Amino acid sequence: GDMLAPDWPLHEVYAARARARLATADSADAERVFSELRAAGEAALVPELVRERADARRRARAAELLDRSHALAAAGDARGARAALEELAALDAAPSEAWLALAQARWEAGEGAGALHAARRALAGLAGSKRVEALLVAGMAAFQGGDRTAALSAFHEARTWAPADPRTYDYEARVRFATGDAPGARRIVEAGLARVPADPALLQARAALAPRR
């Protein structure tokens, strides 16, 4: 039976019935629903329902791609996982974690500008310690693109969320050294070793940065 209250406005009755039918409709069925709405004088509903239907299909496709990217990554198929992530990004429906995975894949492929874009999209939706990995990619990609200030800022923020992560010190030291600030590089390496005394990368950096006698 029809569960809609008899005192509902007719416009809302048409809209509710159309949405219920569209939930399981194929393209031909959907077109019949739209034709009936137009014939009933409810043509103004059609564009709204078309948008809703397209959004629902986009969300379903995005969920499918996200699941595929996870499955392919778990199976060791990095290329396939990346392809799924790129398609997800093209739909503009990727969650922040997918943007992060794409940023990492692009960085590993040597695509600095694309990695930076994806990392920034990830950061727009990540909070707290979940920002660390995206900040590290963003920092490396920003420096590769010539933006030292943005790189140092990204590493500094990453360190506030993960003060015991040696990468936040190592990467900043590399940027400082590469831009002529050897004393600053040494300071940040020592700060890192105070937190993570046995880290091999920081110990190697300390040896490389030691003043020559």
C-alpha positions in Angstrom: 0.0 0.0 0.0 0.9 3.7 -0.3 2.4 4.8 3.0 2.3 8.5 2.1 0.0 10.6 4.2 -3.1 11.7 2.3 -2.6 15.4 3.4 0.9 15.6 1.9 1.3 18.4 -0.7 0.9 16.8 -4.1 4.3 18.0 -5.2 6.0 16.1 -2.4 4.0 13.0 -3.1 5.2 13.0 -6.7 8.8 13.6 -5.6 8.7 10.8 -3.0 7.2 8.3 -5.4 9.6 9.2 -8.1 12.6 8.8 -5.8 11.4 5.4 -4.7 11.1 4.2 -8.3 14.4 5.7 -9.3 16.3 3.9 -6.5 16.1 0.7 -8.5 15.5 2.0 -12.0 17.7 1.4 -15.1 18.1 4.2 -17.6 14.9 3.3 -19.5 12.8 3.1 -16.4 14.3 6.4 -15.2 13.3 8.1 -18.4 9.7 6.8 -18.0 9.6 8.3 -14.5 10.8 11.7 -15.8 8.3 11.6 -18.7 5.4 10.9 -16.3 6.5 13.8 -14.1 6.5 16.1 -17.1 3.1 14.9 -18.1 1.8 15.5 -14.6 3.0 19.1 -14.6 6.0 18.4 -12.4 8.8 19.0 -15.0 10.6 21.2 -12.5 11.4 18.1 -10.4 13.2 16.4 -13.2 16.6 18.3 -13.2 16.8 17.9 -9.4 16.2 14.1 -9.6 18.6 13.8 -12.5 21.3 15.4 -10.4 20.5 13.2 -7.4 20.7 10.1 -9.6 24.0 11.2 -11.1 25.4 11.9 -7.6 24.3 8.5 -6.3 25.9 6.7 -9.3 29.1 8.7 -8.8 29.2 7.8 -5.1 28.6 4.1 -5.9 31.4 4.2 -8.5 33.7 6.0 -6.0 33.1 3.3 -3.4 33.8 0.6 -6.0 37.0 2.3 -7.0 38.1 2.7 -3.4 37.5 -0.9 -2.7 39.4 -1.9 -5.9 42.4 0.3 -5.0 42.6 -1.3 -1.5 42.3 -4.8 -3.0 45.0 -4.2 -5.6 47.3 -2.6 -3.2 46.9 -5.5 -0.8 47.7 -7.9 -3.7 50.9 -6.0 -4.5 49.6 -4.4 -7.7 50.8 -0.9 -7.2 50.1 0.1 -10.8 46.5 -1.1 -10.7 45.9 0.5 -7.4 47.2 3.8 -8.7 45.0 3.6 -11.8 41.9 3.1 -9.6 43.0 6.1 -7.4 43.5 8.3 -10.4 40.0 7.4 -11.7 38.6 8.1 -8.2 40.4 11.5 -8.2 39.0 12.3 -11.6 35.5 11.8 -10.2 36.4 14.3 -7.5 34.9 11.9 -5.0 38.0 10.6 -3.3 38.2 10.7 0.5 41.2 12.2 2.1 42.9 8.9 2.7 42.6 8.1 -1.0 44.1 11.5 -1.9 47.0 10.6 0.4 47.6 7.2 -1.2 47.6 9.0 -4.6 50.0 11.6 -3.4 52.4 8.9 -2.3 52.0 7.0 -5.5 52.6 10.1 -7.6 55.7 11.1 -5.5 57.2 7.6 -5.9 56.7 7.9 -9.6 58.6 11.2 -9.7 55.6 13.4 -10.3 56.2 16.2 -7.8 53.6 18.6 -8.9 50.9 16.0 -9.0 52.0 14.7 -5.6 51.8 18.1 -4.1 48.3 18.7 -5.5 47.1 15.3 -4.1 48.7 15.9 -0.7 47.0 19.3 -0.4 43.7 17.7 -1.2 44.4 15.1 1.5 45.3 17.7 4.0 42.1 19.6 3.5 40.3 16.7 5.1 42.8 15.2 7.6 43.2 16.2 11.2 45.8 15.7 13.9 48.4 12.9 13.6 46.6 11.7 10.4 48.1 14.7 8.7 51.7 13.6 9.1 52.2 11.4 6.0 50.5 14.0 3.8 52.6 16.7 5.3 55.8 14.8 4.5 54.8 14.3 0.9 53.7 17.9 0.6 57.0 19.1 2.1 59.2 17.1 -0.2 57.1 18.0 -3.3 57.0 21.7 -2.3 60.8 21.8 -2.0 61.2 20.0 -5.3 59.0 22.7 -6.8 61.3 25.4 -5.4 59.2 26.5 -2.4 61.6 26.2 0.6 59.3 28.0 3.0 56.3 25.7 2.3 58.6 22.7 2.7 59.9 23.8 6.1 56.5 24.7 7.3 55.1 21.2 6.3 57.9 19.4 8.1 57.6 21.6 11.2 53.8 20.9 11.4 54.4 17.2 10.9 56.9 17.3 13.8 54.2 18.9 16.1 52.0 15.9 15.5 54.8 13.3 15.5 57.8 14.6 17.5 59.4 11.1 17.6 59.2 10.6 13.8 62.8 10.9 12.6 61.7 11.7 9.1 60.4 15.1 10.2 64.0 16.0 11.3 65.8 14.3 8.5 63.8 15.9 5.7 64.1 19.4 7.2 67.8 18.9 7.6 68.1 18.0 4.0 66.2 21.1 2.9 68.3 23.3 5.1 71.6 21.8 3.9 70.6 22.0 0.2 69.8 25.7 0.6 73.1 26.6 2.3 72.0 26.4 5.9 74.4 23.8 7.2 74.3 25.1 10.8 70.5 24.9 10.8 70.7 21.4 9.4 73.0 20.3 12.2 70.7 21.9 14.8 67.7 20.0 13.5 69.6 16.7 13.3 70.7 17.1 16.9 67.1 17.9 17.9 66.0 14.7 16.2 68.7 12.6 17.8 67.6 13.9 21.2 64.3 12.3 20.5 65.4 9.3 18.6 69.0 8.6 19.6 69.6 5.5 17.5 67.9 6.5 14.2 70.3 5.4 11.4 69.4 8.2 9.0 69.9 10.9 11.6 73.2 9.4 12.7 74.4 9.3 9.1 73.3 12.9 8.7 75.2 13.9 11.8 78.4 12.3 10.4 77.8 13.9 7.0 77.2 17.4 8.5 80.1 17.3 11.0 82.3 20.4 10.5 85.4 19.5 8.5 88.7 20.0 10.5 
